[in-house]
Amino acid sequence: MSVCVGAIAVVMGAAGVPAEAGGARPPVRYAGLDGCVCAPWKLWVRGGRVVALPEARVFSVRRQRAPLALSPNGRYVAYFQLEGGALVVREMSTGEVRAVPGVTWSNAMRTARVELSPGGRYAVLGLGGEHWILDTYSGESIPVPPGLRPWSFSPDANFVLVVDDTFQAGIYSVSPFAERGRVPVGGALGPDGEVVAHFTARDAGIRLWDVPTGGIPRRAPIAVPVDRTPTRMRWNGEGLLDLQTVVPRRIRKGGGARYTWYRVDQESGGMERVGGFVVPGSVYNPIVTGLTP
């Protein structure tokens, strides 16, 4: 049965499903359309390999792209299949593709947004201002309260941070779906849903917010590298925080946009470069690992 607005069942989780995997290096750096706004979607994998997805729906209507999502760690890809219209999750390390039960393409999906949790177990489906958290194994779903949008999952996906229109945030356990705390600003949700990393005003630095105590563990903000625009943060399965920055193509010689990952030392405030890549200007509709599509 196809999913449509107002016709999704409430779920409290599914037994027997593998736990979220954490700490693995992301195999996919970015996705996009190569050289022109035409099919198929392609995935640029660490090491230089390019994987085509000819089975994935590219457009919804009038050249507006259909949903395609990368998990924050790049290990999973979600998209609607061109034939049959199933919403599927592909595990990059094995090539295994599984369909999300009960979710298929329809006219209602033309404006849908899809996002993935770190281990690919949960997908966020956004339709017409409403959002659901889907268990990609069982197809069951959790309706998110009106006016709230899921923003980030904890590394094990047991908790989710949701934001309102003013970017104030609440922390919810996923199963059962229940509020566990509040924070004044949204950001990257850390291990056990107990810490949130967020950018300061004008993205000049990083602060850490302790959810249980409502305090700031480190008073002085952690400075963002000079001449870099911060884009997103993520926590890995070991509880380490990474920062992604970008130098846009308009100010970079040679074209393209250069993304760089830094490992953040929460005690000293120092940063160590741990990876990077360039998205060429020839790639259309780029979707970068670690960013919300």
C-alpha positions as CSV (number, residue, x, y, z in Angstrom):
1,M,0.0,0.0,0.0
2,S,1.4,3.4,-0.9
3,V,2.1,5.9,1.8
4,C,0.2,9.2,1.6
5,V,-0.5,12.1,3.9
6,G,-2.7,11.2,6.8
7,A,-2.4,7.4,6.2
8,I,0.6,6.4,8.2
9,A,0.4,4.2,11.2
10,V,2.0,5.0,14.5
11,V,4.9,2.7,15.6
12,M,6.9,2.1,18.7
13,G,9.8,0.3,17.0
14,A,10.4,-3.2,15.6
15,A,12.1,-6.1,17.3
16,G,14.8,-8.2,15.7
17,V,16.2,-5.3,13.6
18,P,20.0,-4.9,13.5
19,A,21.3,-2.1,15.7
20,E,22.7,1.1,14.1
21,A,26.3,0.7,13.0
22,G,28.7,3.5,13.9
23,G,32.3,4.5,13.4
24,A,32.7,3.2,9.8
25,R,34.4,5.4,7.2
26,P,31.9,6.8,4.8
27,P,32.2,5.2,1.4
28,V,30.2,7.8,-0.5
29,R,31.4,11.4,-0.6
30,Y,28.6,12.9,-2.7
31,A,25.9,12.2,-5.3
32,G,24.7,14.1,-8.3
33,L,24.2,14.3,-12.0
34,D,27.4,14.2,-14.1
35,G,27.9,16.9,-16.7
36,C,24.2,17.7,-17.4
37,V,20.8,17.6,-15.8
38,C,20.0,14.1,-17.0
39,A,19.9,10.6,-15.7
40,P,21.2,8.6,-14.0
41,W,22.1,9.6,-10.5
42,K,25.8,8.9,-9.7
43,L,27.6,8.3,-6.5
44,W,31.2,9.4,-6.0
45,V,32.9,7.0,-3.7
46,R,36.1,7.5,-1.6
47,G,39.0,6.3,-3.7
48,G,37.7,7.7,-7.0
49,R,35.1,5.1,-8.0
50,V,31.8,6.3,-9.5
51,V,28.7,4.2,-9.1
52,A,25.7,4.8,-11.4
53,L,22.1,4.2,-10.2
54,P,20.2,3.7,-13.4
55,E,17.3,2.2,-11.4
56,A,16.8,5.4,-9.3
57,R,14.1,7.9,-10.1
58,V,15.8,11.2,-11.0
59,F,13.0,13.7,-11.6
60,S,9.6,14.2,-10.1
61,V,8.1,16.9,-12.3
62,R,9.4,19.7,-14.6
63,R,13.1,18.8,-13.9
64,Q,12.6,19.0,-10.1
65,R,14.7,16.3,-8.7
66,A,13.2,13.3,-7.0
67,P,14.3,12.5,-3.4
68,L,17.7,10.9,-2.9
69,A,19.4,10.8,0.5
70,L,22.8,9.8,1.8
71,S,23.2,8.7,5.4
72,P,25.5,11.1,7.4
73,N,28.3,8.5,7.3
74,G,27.8,7.8,3.6
75,R,27.2,4.0,4.1
76,Y,23.6,4.0,2.9
77,V,21.6,5.6,0.1
78,A,17.8,6.0,-0.2
79,Y,15.9,6.6,-3.4
80,F,12.7,5.7,-5.2
81,Q,13.1,3.0,-7.9
82,L,12.1,3.9,-11.4
83,E,10.4,0.6,-12.0
84,G,7.7,-0.2,-9.4
85,G,8.3,3.0,-7.4
86,A,9.5,1.4,-4.2
87,L,11.4,3.5,-1.7
88,V,14.6,1.5,-1.2
89,V,17.7,1.7,1.0
90,R,21.0,0.5,-0.5
91,E,23.9,-0.5,1.7
92,M,27.1,0.5,-0.1
93,S,29.4,-2.0,1.5
94,T,27.5,-5.0,0.3
95,G,25.3,-3.7,-2.5
96,E,22.2,-5.0,-0.8
97,V,19.0,-3.2,-1.7
98,R,15.9,-3.5,0.5
99,A,12.5,-1.9,-0.1
100,V,10.8,0.0,2.7
101,P,7.5,-1.9,3.2
102,G,4.4,0.1,2.2
103,V,6.1,3.2,0.7
104,T,5.9,3.7,-3.0
105,W,6.0,6.5,-5.5
106,S,2.9,8.5,-6.2
107,N,1.9,12.0,-7.2
108,A,2.0,13.0,-3.5
109,M,5.7,12.1,-3.4
110,R,6.7,14.7,-6.0
111,T,7.5,17.3,-3.3
112,A,8.7,14.7,-0.7
113,R,12.0,15.0,1.2
114,V,13.8,11.9,2.4
115,E,16.7,11.8,4.9
116,L,18.5,8.8,6.5
117,S,19.8,8.0,10.0
118,P,23.5,7.1,10.4
119,G,23.0,3.3,10.1
120,G,20.2,3.4,7.6
121,R,17.5,2.0,9.9
122,Y,15.3,5.1,9.9
123,A,14.3,7.4,7.1
124,V,12.6,10.8,7.6
125,L,9.9,11.4,5.1
126,G,8.7,15.0,4.7
127,L,5.4,15.8,2.9
128,G,3.6,19.1,2.8
129,G,5.1,20.4,6.1
130,E,4.5,17.1,7.9
131,H,7.2,14.6,8.8
132,W,7.3,10.9,9.7
133,I,10.1,8.7,10.9
134,L,10.0,5.4,9.0
135,D,11.5,2.2,10.2
136,T,13.0,1.1,6.9
137,Y,12.9,-2.6,7.9
138,S,9.2,-2.8,9.0
139,G,7.7,0.1,7.2
140,E,6.0,1.3,10.3
141,S,6.2,5.0,11.2
142,I,6.2,7.7,13.8
143,P,4.3,10.9,13.1
144,V,6.4,13.9,14.2
145,P,4.4,16.5,16.2
146,P,3.1,19.4,14.0
147,G,5.5,22.3,13.5
148,L,8.6,20.1,14.2
149,R,11.2,18.7,11.8
150,P,13.7,16.0,12.6
151,W,17.2,17.5,12.3
152,S,19.7,15.0,13.5
153,F,19.9,11.5,15.0
154,S,22.3,10.3,17.7
155,P,25.0,8.0,16.3
156,D,23.0,4.9,17.3
157,A,19.7,6.4,16.2
158,N,18.1,5.8,19.6
159,F,17.4,9.5,19.9
160,V,16.5,12.2,17.5
161,L,16.7,16.0,17.7
162,V,13.8,18.0,16.2
163,V,13.6,21.7,15.6
164,D,10.8,24.2,15.3
165,D,10.5,27.3,13.0
166,T,12.8,29.3,15.3
167,F,15.4,26.4,15.4
168,Q,14.8,25.7,19.1
169,A,15.0,22.0,19.6
170,G,13.7,19.0,21.6
171,I,15.4,15.7,22.1
172,Y,13.2,12.6,21.7
173,S,13.8,8.9,22.2
174,V,12.8,7.0,19.1
175,S,11.3,3.9,20.7
176,P,9.1,4.8,22.4
177,F,8.8,8.2,20.9
178,A,8.9,10.6,23.9
179,E,10.5,13.9,24.7
180,R,13.7,13.6,26.8
181,G,14.9,17.2,27.0
182,R,15.1,20.7,25.4
183,V,17.9,22.8,24.0
184,P,17.8,26.5,22.9
185,V,19.3,25.7,19.5
186,G,19.4,22.8,17.1
187,G,22.6,21.0,16.0
188,A,24.3,17.7,15.9
189,L,23.0,15.2,18.5
190,G,25.7,13.3,20.3
191,P,25.9,9.9,22.0
192,D,22.9,8.8,24.1
193,G,21.1,12.1,23.2
194,E,23.0,13.9,26.0
195,V,25.0,16.5,24.1
196,V,24.3,18.9,21.2
197,A,27.1,20.5,19.2
198,H,25.9,23.7,17.5
199,F,27.3,26.8,15.8
200,T,27.5,30.2,17.4
201,A,26.3,33.4,15.9
202,R,27.5,34.0,12.4
203,D,28.9,30.4,12.5
204,A,32.2,31.7,14.0
205,G,32.6,28.9,16.5
206,I,31.2,25.7,18.0
207,R,29.5,25.2,21.4
208,L,28.5,22.1,23.2
209,W,25.3,21.9,25.1
210,D,24.7,19.4,27.9
211,V,21.1,18.2,27.6
212,P,20.6,16.6,31.1
213,T,22.0,19.7,33.0
214,G,21.1,22.4,30.6
215,G,24.7,23.7,30.8
216,I,27.6,24.4,28.5
217,P,30.5,22.0,29.2
218,R,33.0,24.2,27.6
219,R,32.5,27.9,28.2
220,A,34.8,29.3,25.4
221,P,33.5,28.4,21.9
222,I,35.7,26.3,19.7
223,A,36.9,28.4,16.8
224,V,36.1,27.3,13.2
225,P,39.2,27.2,10.9
226,V,40.0,30.6,9.3
227,D,38.7,31.2,5.7
228,R,36.4,28.1,5.9
229,T,32.6,28.1,5.9
230,P,31.2,25.6,8.3
231,T,28.5,23.4,6.8
232,R,27.6,20.6,9.2
233,M,28.8,18.5,12.2
234,R,28.4,14.9,13.0
235,W,29.3,12.4,15.8
236,N,30.7,9.0,15.0
237,G,29.9,5.8,16.9
238,E,32.9,6.4,19.2
239,G,31.6,9.7,20.4
240,L,34.0,11.8,18.4
241,L,32.8,15.1,16.8
242,D,33.6,16.0,13.2
243,L,33.2,19.3,11.5
244,Q,32.7,19.8,7.8
245,T,33.7,23.1,6.0
246,V,33.5,24.3,2.5
247,V,35.3,26.8,0.2
248,P,32.7,27.7,-2.4
249,R,33.5,27.5,-6.1
250,R,33.0,31.2,-6.6
251,I,36.1,32.0,-4.5
252,R,38.2,29.0,-5.4
253,K,40.6,28.9,-8.2
254,G,39.9,26.1,-10.6
255,G,36.2,25.8,-9.9
256,G,34.3,23.3,-7.8
257,A,33.6,23.4,-4.1
258,R,36.2,22.0,-1.7
259,Y,34.8,20.2,1.4
260,T,37.1,19.4,4.3
261,W,36.4,17.2,7.4
262,Y,38.1,18.1,10.8
263,R,38.2,16.0,14.0
264,V,37.3,18.3,16.9
265,D,39.2,18.0,20.2
266,Q,36.5,18.8,22.7
267,E,39.0,19.4,25.5
268,S,41.6,21.6,23.9
269,G,39.5,23.1,21.1
270,G,42.0,22.0,18.5
271,M,41.1,20.5,15.1
272,E,42.8,17.9,13.0
273,R,42.1,17.6,9.3
274,V,40.9,14.0,8.6
275,G,39.7,14.2,5.0
276,G,38.4,16.2,2.1
277,F,37.3,16.3,-1.5
278,V,36.2,18.6,-4.3
279,V,32.7,18.6,-5.9
280,P,33.4,19.7,-9.5
281,G,31.4,22.5,-11.0
282,S,30.3,20.0,-13.7
283,V,28.2,18.1,-11.1
284,Y,24.5,19.2,-11.0
285,N,22.2,18.8,-8.0
286,P,25.1,17.7,-5.7
287,I,24.1,16.0,-2.5
288,V,27.0,15.9,0.0
289,T,27.5,13.3,2.7
290,G,27.0,14.8,6.1
291,L,24.6,17.5,4.8
292,T,20.8,17.6,4.8
293,P,19.7,17.3,1.1
